[in-house]
Amino acid sequence: MSSVVETVTELVTPILEKQNFELVEVEFVKEGKNWFLRVFIDKENGIDIEECAFVSEQLSEKLDAMNPDPIPQAYFLEVSSPGAERPLKKENDYEQAVGQYIHVSLYQAVDGEKQFEGTLKTLEKDQLTLTVKIKTRVKDYTFERKNIAKARLAIQF
């Protein structure tokens, strides 16, 4: 369904640029019997519900006007903020996360673990270093970026 994501990205980008909003992510997923088209947007100091509704209306009009319909199955359109646990997708997302607490999921285990949470200490082209607290001990882990399946901001408890 990547063609749906690509089409929606092309349609929503001009809407967002006019408002100085940022496109964080577009996903088209099936959950149970239903399909969901989710568009995550943001801006400096956060996005509010009225701004999400505006983008939803604008995007919905553009999708409805397309012929042939790029999404023939029924779906629910959701436009929202990425929330406090915003995914790190683009290089700029990682750069802004340096010094912040993040969650990293790996393709291959390191020290028997595939998931780590800690402070993003350093960021380089091919790797990043995370300072992780394990009980009372603090340890730095360096991960190859190609081994990172997903990364997001995390809330520290």
C-alpha positions as CSV (number, residue, x, y, z in Angstrom):
1,M,0.0,0.0,0.0
2,S,3.0,2.3,-0.4
3,S,1.3,3.9,-3.4
4,V,-1.5,5.2,-1.1
5,V,1.2,6.6,1.3
6,E,3.0,8.3,-1.6
7,T,-0.2,9.7,-3.1
8,V,-1.4,11.1,0.3
9,T,2.1,12.5,0.9
10,E,1.9,14.4,-2.4
11,L,-1.6,15.7,-1.7
12,V,-1.0,16.8,1.9
13,T,2.4,18.4,1.5
14,P,1.2,21.6,-0.2
15,I,-1.6,22.0,2.4
16,L,0.9,21.7,5.2
17,E,3.5,24.0,3.6
18,K,0.9,26.8,3.3
19,Q,0.3,26.5,7.1
20,N,4.0,26.0,8.0
21,F,3.2,22.6,9.4
22,E,5.5,19.6,9.2
23,L,4.5,16.2,7.9
24,V,5.8,13.6,10.4
25,E,4.4,10.4,8.9
26,V,1.7,8.9,6.7
27,E,0.5,5.4,7.3
28,F,-2.2,3.2,5.7
29,V,-2.9,0.2,7.9
30,K,-5.5,-2.5,8.4
31,E,-6.6,-3.0,12.0
32,G,-9.1,-5.8,12.4
33,K,-11.7,-5.3,9.6
34,N,-11.0,-1.6,9.2
35,W,-8.4,0.4,7.2
36,F,-7.0,3.6,8.7
37,L,-5.2,6.4,6.8
38,R,-3.3,8.2,9.5
39,V,-1.5,11.5,8.9
40,F,0.7,12.8,11.7
41,I,1.5,16.5,11.6
42,D,3.3,18.9,13.8
43,K,4.7,22.4,14.1
44,E,6.9,24.3,16.5
45,N,5.1,24.5,19.9
46,G,2.8,21.7,18.9
47,I,-0.4,21.3,16.8
48,D,-3.9,21.7,18.1
49,I,-7.2,20.0,17.3
50,E,-8.5,22.8,15.1
51,E,-5.4,22.6,12.9
52,C,-5.8,18.9,12.6
53,A,-9.4,19.3,11.6
54,F,-8.5,21.9,9.0
55,V,-5.9,19.6,7.4
56,S,-8.3,16.7,7.5
57,E,-11.0,18.7,5.7
58,Q,-8.6,19.9,3.1
59,L,-7.1,16.5,2.5
60,S,-10.5,14.8,2.4
61,E,-11.6,17.2,-0.3
62,K,-8.5,16.5,-2.4
63,L,-8.9,12.7,-2.0
64,D,-12.7,12.9,-2.9
65,A,-11.9,14.9,-6.0
66,M,-9.4,12.3,-7.4
67,N,-10.6,10.1,-10.2
68,P,-9.9,7.2,-10.2
69,D,-10.1,6.9,-6.4
70,P,-6.6,6.3,-5.1
71,I,-8.1,4.3,-2.2
72,P,-10.9,2.1,-3.4
73,Q,-11.6,0.4,0.0
74,A,-13.4,2.1,2.8
75,Y,-11.1,3.7,5.4
76,F,-11.0,6.1,8.3
77,L,-9.0,9.3,7.9
78,E,-7.2,10.4,11.1
79,V,-5.1,13.6,11.2
80,S,-3.3,14.1,14.5
81,S,-0.2,15.1,16.4
82,P,2.5,12.5,16.7
83,G,2.2,13.0,20.5
84,A,4.8,12.9,23.2
85,E,6.3,9.8,21.8
86,R,7.0,11.2,18.4
87,P,8.7,8.8,16.0
88,L,12.2,9.7,14.8
89,K,12.1,9.3,11.0
90,K,14.1,12.0,9.4
91,E,17.7,13.1,10.1
92,N,16.4,16.3,11.5
93,D,14.2,14.4,14.0
94,Y,17.3,12.6,15.3
95,E,19.3,15.8,15.5
96,Q,16.6,17.5,17.5
97,A,16.5,14.5,19.9
98,V,20.1,14.7,20.9
99,G,20.1,15.1,24.7
100,Q,16.5,13.7,25.0
101,Y,15.2,10.4,26.3
102,I,14.4,8.0,23.4
103,H,13.3,4.4,22.8
104,V,15.1,2.4,20.2
105,S,14.0,-1.0,18.7
106,L,16.7,-3.0,16.9
107,Y,16.7,-5.6,14.2
108,Q,19.4,-7.6,15.9
109,A,19.8,-8.0,19.7
110,V,22.7,-6.3,21.5
111,D,23.6,-7.9,24.9
112,G,20.5,-10.1,24.5
113,E,18.1,-7.1,24.1
114,K,16.3,-5.6,21.1
115,Q,14.8,-2.6,22.9
116,F,16.6,0.1,24.8
117,E,15.6,3.4,26.4
118,G,18.0,6.1,27.3
119,T,19.3,9.6,26.6
120,L,20.6,10.1,23.0
121,K,24.2,11.1,23.8
122,T,25.8,11.4,20.4
123,L,24.6,11.1,16.8
124,E,26.9,10.3,13.9
125,K,26.2,9.4,10.3
126,D,26.4,5.7,10.8
127,Q,25.8,5.3,14.5
128,L,24.3,6.8,17.7
129,T,25.2,6.4,21.3
130,L,22.5,6.0,24.0
131,T,23.2,6.4,27.7
132,V,21.1,3.7,29.4
133,K,20.4,3.4,33.1
134,I,20.2,-0.3,34.2
135,K,19.0,-0.3,37.9
136,T,21.7,1.8,39.6
137,R,24.3,1.5,36.8
138,V,24.7,3.8,33.7
139,K,26.1,2.4,30.5
140,D,26.7,3.8,27.0
141,Y,25.6,1.7,24.1
142,T,26.6,2.5,20.5
143,F,24.2,1.2,17.8
144,E,24.8,1.1,14.1
145,R,22.0,3.1,12.6
146,K,21.3,0.4,10.0
147,N,20.4,-1.9,12.9
148,I,17.7,0.5,14.2
149,A,14.2,-0.7,13.2
150,K,12.4,2.1,14.9
151,A,13.2,5.0,17.2
152,R,10.9,7.5,19.0
153,L,10.9,10.0,21.8
154,A,10.0,8.3,25.1
155,I,8.6,9.4,28.4
156,Q,11.0,8.7,31.3
157,F,9.4,7.4,34.5
